[in-house]
């Protein structure tokens, strides 16, 4: 059993801690949903303990610390016809990238690179499904520095990638960015820059456990982090809230598998502090060619965990989530 606890207002989803009382001034405008995701009969776990919340003592991101340059980024293109991949640049992309098929950019997080564990599996699942441009982003030169610097580098790195997308003449309604952790904040700046330069938005941004430290508690301004305004559709998977992941709902739809914290099968944070954070990518990869990730709206949190919801409506979680979710 995988649960998400959300309060929906129009298309925005806001989370609230278990046990919190919701006060609605205008009941006609608000609908309370508890989304149950049935994945593998997993058990609901508790919210983070005080032991791991200390990471939120990190001060807000300071973009004056940014030192990224455009050459810090590499782009490796994979297609169904070229599964070995080829490196492309802003200059070469217009002559190489097929703009008539969907393009998916994958963006890693802090202290990672293009060899990260999830790029290859996600690419392979996509190619089973259809024809795509899959572009590996490697921003490790700017994203493997001291955390404060890497966090600040999200802004210029996002701007450079946006410039690449514009130079490649990609059709924005065919661009989907899948970004993990600190990479999710990069994705937000890509979307912001695209809109500033073109007046149009990217089709979709998927954030897999977006980074919380330096961006939340205290929360930075919407202009300084990823938000639902950064693409036509922003979906978010939270698996490590209050530790490495962002706590609040920030997309058009936000999912909190197992309460959004310590995931089943993961050891304690003392043994492996990255396991739950990484699970967001594995869940998303599994959803690409699966119809088993279903969500059911419930009337309350109690009916969610007791499996007493009579709602027959189902929505798909992950890659194939409907844009009306």
C-alpha positions as CSV (number, residue, x, y, z in Angstrom):
1,X,0.0,0.0,0.0
2,X,1.4,3.3,-1.0
3,X,-0.3,6.5,0.3
4,X,-0.4,10.2,-0.6
5,X,-2.1,12.6,1.6
6,X,-3.2,15.7,-0.3
7,X,-5.5,18.7,-0.1
8,X,-6.5,19.7,-3.7
9,X,-7.4,23.2,-4.7
10,X,-8.3,23.3,-8.4
11,X,-5.2,21.6,-9.9
12,X,-2.8,22.2,-7.1
13,X,-2.0,19.6,-4.4
14,X,-0.9,20.5,-0.9
15,X,0.2,18.0,1.6
16,X,-0.5,18.0,5.3
17,X,1.0,15.9,8.1
18,X,-0.9,12.9,9.4
19,X,-3.2,14.0,12.2
20,X,-3.4,17.7,11.1
21,X,-6.9,19.3,11.1
22,X,-7.8,21.0,7.9
23,X,-9.8,24.2,8.2
24,X,-11.6,25.1,5.0
25,X,-13.0,28.7,4.8
26,X,-14.7,28.0,1.5
27,X,-15.8,24.3,1.4
28,X,-17.1,24.7,-2.2
29,X,-13.6,25.4,-3.5
30,X,-11.8,22.7,-1.6
31,X,-11.9,18.9,-2.0
32,X,-9.9,16.7,0.3
33,X,-8.4,13.7,-1.4
34,X,-6.3,10.9,0.0
35,X,-4.7,9.0,-2.9
36,X,-4.0,5.4,-2.4
37,X,-1.4,3.9,-4.8
38,X,-1.6,0.1,-4.9
39,X,1.9,-1.1,-6.0
40,X,3.0,-4.2,-4.2
41,X,0.9,-4.5,-1.0
42,X,3.5,-2.4,0.8
43,X,2.9,-1.1,4.4
44,X,2.4,2.5,5.3
45,X,5.3,3.8,7.3
46,X,5.6,6.8,9.6
47,X,6.8,10.3,8.8
48,X,10.5,11.1,9.4
49,X,11.9,11.0,12.9
50,X,13.6,14.0,14.5
51,X,16.9,12.3,13.9
52,X,16.9,13.0,10.2
53,X,15.2,16.4,10.1
54,X,18.5,18.0,11.2
55,X,19.5,18.3,7.5
56,X,16.9,21.0,7.2
57,X,19.1,23.3,9.3
58,X,20.9,24.0,6.0
59,X,20.3,27.7,5.2
60,X,18.4,28.8,2.0
61,X,20.3,28.6,-1.3
62,X,22.4,31.6,-2.1
63,X,22.7,32.0,-5.8
64,X,25.6,34.4,-5.5
65,X,27.7,31.3,-4.8
66,X,27.1,29.9,-8.2
67,X,30.2,29.3,-10.3
68,X,28.9,27.0,-13.2
69,X,29.9,27.6,-16.8
70,X,28.3,26.3,-19.9
71,X,31.1,23.8,-20.5
72,X,30.2,22.0,-17.3
73,X,27.4,20.2,-19.1
74,X,27.5,17.4,-21.6
75,X,24.6,16.0,-23.6
76,X,24.5,12.4,-24.8
77,X,21.8,11.5,-27.2
78,X,20.3,8.0,-27.5
79,X,17.6,6.9,-30.0
80,X,16.0,3.6,-30.9
81,X,18.3,3.6,-34.0
82,X,21.4,4.6,-32.0
83,X,21.4,2.9,-28.6
84,X,25.2,3.4,-28.2
85,X,24.7,7.1,-27.9
86,X,26.4,10.2,-29.4
87,X,27.5,13.4,-27.7
88,X,25.8,16.5,-29.0
89,X,26.4,20.2,-28.4
90,X,24.2,23.3,-28.7
91,X,25.7,23.8,-32.1
92,X,25.4,20.3,-33.5
93,X,22.0,19.4,-32.0
94,X,19.9,21.1,-34.8
95,X,21.4,18.8,-37.4
96,X,21.3,15.6,-35.3
97,X,18.2,15.6,-33.0
98,X,14.9,14.5,-34.7
99,X,12.5,17.1,-33.5
100,X,9.4,15.2,-34.7
101,X,9.6,12.5,-32.0
102,X,9.3,13.1,-28.2
103,X,12.5,14.1,-26.4
104,X,13.2,13.1,-22.8
105,X,16.0,14.7,-20.8
106,X,17.2,12.9,-17.7
107,X,18.9,15.0,-15.1
108,X,20.9,13.5,-12.1
109,X,21.3,15.0,-8.7
110,X,24.1,16.0,-6.4
111,X,27.4,14.0,-6.5
112,X,26.3,12.0,-9.5
113,X,26.9,11.9,-13.3
114,X,25.8,10.2,-16.5
115,X,26.6,6.8,-15.3
116,X,24.0,7.0,-12.5
117,X,22.1,3.8,-11.8
118,X,18.8,5.0,-13.3
119,X,19.6,6.6,-16.7
120,X,20.1,3.3,-18.5
121,X,17.1,1.4,-17.1
122,X,14.8,4.3,-17.8
123,X,16.1,4.7,-21.4
124,X,15.6,1.0,-22.0
125,X,12.0,1.0,-20.8
126,X,11.2,3.9,-23.0
127,X,12.6,2.2,-26.1
128,X,10.3,-0.8,-25.4
129,X,7.4,1.6,-25.6
130,X,8.2,3.7,-28.7
131,X,10.5,6.1,-30.5
132,X,12.2,8.7,-28.4
133,X,15.2,11.0,-28.1
134,X,16.7,10.2,-24.7
135,X,19.3,12.8,-23.7
136,X,21.5,12.2,-20.7
137,X,22.4,15.4,-19.0
138,X,25.7,15.3,-17.1
139,X,26.3,18.4,-15.0
140,X,28.6,16.7,-12.5
141,X,31.3,19.3,-12.9
142,X,29.0,21.9,-11.3
143,X,26.9,19.4,-9.3
144,X,29.7,17.6,-7.3
145,X,31.0,20.5,-5.4
146,X,30.3,21.5,-1.8
147,X,26.5,21.3,-1.4
148,X,25.9,25.1,-1.1
149,X,27.7,25.7,-4.3
150,X,26.0,22.8,-6.2
151,X,22.6,24.1,-5.1
152,X,23.5,27.6,-6.3
153,X,24.6,26.1,-9.6
154,X,21.1,24.8,-10.3
155,X,20.1,28.2,-11.6
156,X,22.8,28.8,-14.3
157,X,22.8,25.1,-15.2
158,X,19.1,25.3,-15.9
159,X,19.6,28.4,-18.0
160,X,22.3,26.7,-20.1
161,X,20.1,23.6,-20.7
162,X,17.2,25.8,-21.7
163,X,19.4,27.5,-24.2
164,X,20.3,24.1,-25.6
165,X,16.6,23.2,-26.0
166,X,15.9,26.5,-27.8
167,X,19.0,26.2,-30.1
168,X,18.1,22.6,-31.0
169,X,14.7,23.9,-32.1
170,X,12.9,21.2,-30.1
171,X,9.1,21.3,-30.1
172,X,8.3,22.2,-26.5
173,X,5.1,20.2,-26.5
174,X,7.2,17.1,-27.1
175,X,9.8,17.8,-24.3
176,X,9.6,15.9,-21.1
177,X,12.3,16.4,-18.3
178,X,12.8,13.7,-15.7
179,X,14.9,15.0,-12.9
180,X,16.1,13.6,-9.6
181,X,16.8,15.4,-6.3
182,X,18.9,18.5,-6.9
183,X,18.4,17.9,-10.6
184,X,14.7,18.7,-10.1
185,X,15.6,22.2,-9.1
186,X,17.7,22.4,-12.3
187,X,14.6,21.4,-14.2
188,X,12.6,24.2,-12.6
189,X,15.1,26.8,-13.9
190,X,15.0,25.2,-17.3
191,X,11.2,25.7,-17.4
192,X,11.5,29.3,-16.1
193,X,14.1,30.2,-18.7
194,X,12.2,28.6,-21.6
195,X,9.1,30.6,-20.7
196,X,11.0,33.8,-20.3
197,X,12.6,33.4,-23.8
198,X,9.7,31.9,-25.7
199,X,6.5,32.7,-23.9
200,X,5.7,29.0,-24.0
201,X,6.2,26.1,-21.6
202,X,7.7,22.7,-21.7
203,X,5.2,19.9,-21.9
204,X,6.2,18.2,-18.7
205,X,8.6,18.0,-15.8
206,X,8.7,14.9,-13.6
207,X,10.5,15.5,-10.3
208,X,11.7,12.3,-8.5
209,X,12.1,13.2,-4.9
210,X,13.1,16.8,-5.5
211,X,15.8,18.2,-3.2
212,X,14.5,19.9,0.0
213,X,17.7,21.0,1.8
214,X,18.5,24.7,1.0
215,X,15.1,25.1,-0.8
216,X,12.6,24.4,2.1
217,X,12.5,25.2,5.8
218,X,12.6,28.1,5.3
219,X,11.0,27.8,1.9
220,X,12.6,29.9,-0.8
221,X,10.6,32.0,-3.2
222,X,8.8,30.3,-6.1
223,X,11.2,32.1,-8.4
224,X,14.1,30.3,-6.8
225,X,12.9,26.7,-6.9
226,X,10.8,24.2,-9.0
227,X,7.1,24.8,-9.0
228,X,4.0,23.7,-10.9
229,X,4.3,26.9,-13.1
230,X,7.5,25.6,-14.7
231,X,5.8,23.3,-17.3
232,X,2.4,22.6,-18.6
233,X,2.3,19.6,-16.3
234,X,4.5,18.9,-13.3
235,X,4.3,15.6,-11.5
236,X,6.2,14.8,-8.3
237,X,7.2,11.6,-6.5
238,X,8.1,12.1,-2.8
239,X,10.0,9.2,-1.2
240,X,12.3,10.8,1.3
241,X,10.6,13.8,2.7
242,X,12.2,15.7,5.5
243,X,15.6,14.1,4.8
244,X,16.9,14.7,1.3
245,X,13.5,15.2,-0.3
246,X,11.1,18.2,-0.4
247,X,8.2,17.9,2.0
248,X,5.4,20.1,0.5
249,X,3.5,19.3,-2.6
250,X,4.8,21.5,-5.5
251,X,3.4,20.0,-8.7
252,X,0.0,19.6,-10.4
253,X,0.0,16.2,-8.8
254,X,2.2,14.9,-6.0
255,X,2.5,11.3,-4.8
256,X,3.9,10.2,-1.5
257,X,4.6,6.4,-1.6
258,X,4.4,4.9,1.8
259,X,3.9,8.3,3.4
260,X,6.8,9.7,1.5
261,X,9.5,8.6,3.9
262,X,11.5,5.4,4.8
263,X,10.6,3.0,2.0
264,X,9.9,-0.7,2.5
265,X,13.0,-2.8,1.9
266,X,15.3,0.1,2.8
267,X,17.4,-0.1,6.0
268,X,17.6,2.6,8.6
269,X,19.0,6.0,7.6
270,X,22.0,5.2,9.7
271,X,22.7,2.2,7.5
272,X,21.9,3.6,4.1
273,X,20.8,7.3,4.0
274,X,20.2,7.3,0.2
275,X,18.0,4.2,-0.2
276,X,14.6,5.9,0.1
277,X,15.7,8.9,-1.9
278,X,16.7,6.6,-4.7
279,X,13.5,4.6,-4.7
280,X,11.7,7.5,-6.5
281,X,13.6,6.7,-9.7
282,X,12.9,2.9,-9.4
283,X,9.2,3.5,-8.9
284,X,9.1,5.8,-12.0
285,X,11.1,3.4,-14.2
286,X,8.8,0.5,-13.2
287,X,5.8,2.6,-14.2
288,X,6.8,3.1,-17.8
289,X,5.4,-0.1,-19.2
290,X,3.2,-1.2,-16.3
291,X,-0.5,-0.8,-15.6
292,X,-0.1,-1.9,-11.9
293,X,0.5,1.6,-10.5
294,X,-3.0,2.8,-9.8
295,X,-4.3,5.5,-7.6
296,X,-7.7,5.7,-5.9
297,X,-9.2,9.0,-4.5
298,X,-10.5,8.5,-0.9
299,X,-12.6,10.7,1.3
300,X,-10.3,10.7,4.3
301,X,-6.9,9.5,5.5
302,X,-8.7,6.8,7.6
303,X,-10.4,5.3,4.7
304,X,-7.1,5.3,2.8
305,X,-5.2,3.3,5.3
306,X,-8.2,1.1,6.2
307,X,-8.8,0.4,2.5
308,X,-12.5,1.4,3.0
309,X,-12.8,3.7,0.1
310,X,-15.8,3.0,-2.1
311,X,-14.5,5.3,-4.9
312,X,-14.2,3.3,-8.1
313,X,-12.1,5.9,-9.9
314,X,-8.6,4.9,-10.8
315,X,-5.7,7.0,-12.1
316,X,-2.3,5.8,-13.2
317,X,0.8,6.8,-11.3
318,X,4.2,7.5,-12.8
319,X,5.1,7.8,-16.5
320,X,1.5,7.5,-17.7
321,X,-0.3,9.7,-15.2
322,X,-3.1,11.5,-16.9
323,X,-2.6,15.2,-17.3
324,X,-6.0,15.8,-15.6
325,X,-4.9,14.1,-12.4
